[in-house]
Amino acid sequence: MATTTIAPALRRKHRRARLRTLGFLSPWLIGFSVFFGYPLIATVYFSFMHYNQIQEPSFVGLRNWKYVLTQMPLFGPALWNTLWLVVVMVALRVVFGLGIGLLITKIKSGAGFFRTAFYLPYLAPPVAATVAFVFLLNPGTGPVNEILGAIGIDGPSWFNDPNWAKPSLVMLSLWGIGDLMVIFMAALLDVPKEQYEAAELDGAGAWGKFRYVTWPSITPIVLFAVVTGVVQTMQYYTQALVAGKLASGVTIGPGSVIQPGYPDHSTLTVPQLVYSIGFQNFNTGAACVLSLVLFVIAMAVTTLLMRKRAGLLPAED
Amino acid sequence: MSLPRMRICLSVALAGAGLLISGCANPSVGSDRDDPTQPVTIKFWHGWSDPGEVKAVNDSIARFEKLHPNIKVKAIGNVTDETVNQALRAGGDDAPDVVSSFTTNNVGQFCSSGMWADLDPFMKKTGVAKEKVFPKTLLDYTRYQGTQCALPLLADSYGLYYNKDAFRKAGIERPPHTMSELKHDAEKLTRRTAKGSYEQLGFMPNFRLYQNSPDRLFAQWGPTYFDKNGKAQLAKDPVTKQFFTTALGLINAQGGYAAMEKFRTTFGDEMSTQNAFLTQKVAMHMDGEWRGLMLRKDKAKFDWDTAPMPVPDDQEDTYGRGYLTGTVAGISHSSKHQNAAWELVKFLTVDTDQVVRFANAIHNIPSTNAALKSPKLDADPTFRTFLDIAANRHSTALPPSNNGGQYVTSLQDFSYNVESGKVPDLDKGLRELDAQIDADNLQSEN
């Protein structure tokens, strides 16, 4: 009998607690719903519609999916380029950022100068940095190939060569390594000195200290760098677009629509294709399919990395 | 939360999202019931950006405002088709009333989507007999499947600019008339440095150079892009293969694709004083009629002249033809002042005196029959070449498509692969290109 009288009071208490929790969560819930939930639902909805952003959408079933997955010639190259950049660019950025961080933490004098020198490029606006790189690496007039030529090396065509365009983009991203360098420096400086002293007493060399002291301490930061790097590179757009358009030399004027990906679609990434299909050709359905494919891949890779922790974190974590 | 309540909440959320989505998908609609004699300000978006050209546009607007003191025009220049497309889709008060495009490629898309208003009712209301006013080719490229959603606002024709000094040095007496002559002259005009790189190239056919989009050179063959059912038929039209074979022949005769592409990277911007023809890096160059004015303005340090582009050897009787395109103007579907907007469109496209003055000011081809015959037209013979090309019965424009210029983009992509030697089997490649164009067109259909 007691349960019948207590239960309503308990329920009211629980409801109040739930409402309070929801109240505190509401800013996030509203933001999540408006800027993520709604766009995601809309993207799924439009992936089954024909919609040119001017006439009423009409249901076309799986036509957009079939078109993207079997008839769109640029989907394959765009996906391949995106995955190539995810693997190569992220890996090299992490290794390079960690290497520079290690070097700078070891420097006894002038560390401030080198820290600034390596960090400054990161502050350059992506478009300006890309324009500068395309100018420097111009195969016909660029100073890099002139210097290489002076020492007897026939320089490559960099952004104008399909085999060198992606590596050139990787070079550009390594030049702006300042963000990762700072994060790794903070992690490296946070490793307790006593552990290095203990390792030295145990006879550990430079590699041993790195392997058994430094690495276990910084692995959460490495995981963070990898996960954020993967997500950012999945959205790689500005530098590839600017480099491709500038290097192509094709006039960009009123009336002309320049397809991204020069040369030979080697710099075409999925985000560029989404923009081109969705906001140049106004094929909203196909653009939504592309976005969903990218979303699924990004989620799968991130989930895999977080679950397995990429073998970076100790088992007890 | 119990399962049934969760289901109800989820259903309500999904229904709400669905309503929101369908609400967002409704485009704004304009009005053609405004009184054009009432005071109003309309917005005109155009693509001209060169200071001289912008001045000519502004002078035209000043003349219009003098004729229509109640209509004020706010002009915004250097606007791309991409921006126009996006703005008209977004709608709102800042969207333009009068729109223009520098290319005819997208007219099919503008008309079939309803984004640009049908102009026939306006012409009927104001007594404009379009068939009498405009040349047929120009009318054809401003309509799609019977919908006249644009009118020509001057036209462009493409011809050959050639360096007469270089011709004299190479012992060439006249510009080439056939593709074989072009190849022969290009080889003779090509000069190399001691190190083996180019000093001057006879003619660069590479499709990424400035105005060298493949459809422009291809016009010399008079191709048929689509059959009567609207299916792509490039593989079936024998001239397509001839065109690519000729282009490859031109490339190989002058040193090959890779060497020419490397040379191309040393060229300056097309619209600057570092233009490759102006700096004499190329001796012959395909370009539009506006280039002459720029060559004079930039004081070219050599003697130059113009001629029609050469034609295929087996079509010598068509010499004089060229690729036609032009700026087109229309009224935004979302404009709430469509009658006032029509007054501006009518003035810019139909008024003979205005068309002639604007054409002379920016060195474009006038786009009405009366203006083409006007004695006030610029008498410069280098410009007259382009008037003759525009009037030539063999000259062609691109056919409109509901998918805009997507098929031209597909042709461009294919052409880049051909010129760089990545298409070993041209017939197979052309069949695949046709299939791609058809798939893209089907995808864009509602």
Interface residues (C-beta under 8 A of the other chain):
Chain A: G37 Y38 I41 A42 Y45 F46 H50 Y51 N52 Q53 I54 Q55 E56 P57 S58 R63 N64 Y67 Q71 P73 N138 P139 G140 T141 S157 N160 A247 S248 G249 V250 T251 G253 P254 G255 S256 V257 Q259 D264 F279 Q280 N281 F282 N283 A286
Chain B: L14 A17 G18 L20 I21 S22 C24 A25 N26 P27 H46 G47 W48 S49 N78 V79 T80 D81 E82 N85 Q86 L88 R89 S101 F102 T103 N105 N106 Q109 S113 G114 M115 R208 L209 Y210 Q211 E261 K262 F263 R264 T265 T266 F267 D269 E270 M271 T327 H333 N403 G404 G405 Q406 T409 Q412 D413 Y416 N417 S420 K422 Q436 A439 Q443 S444 E445 N446
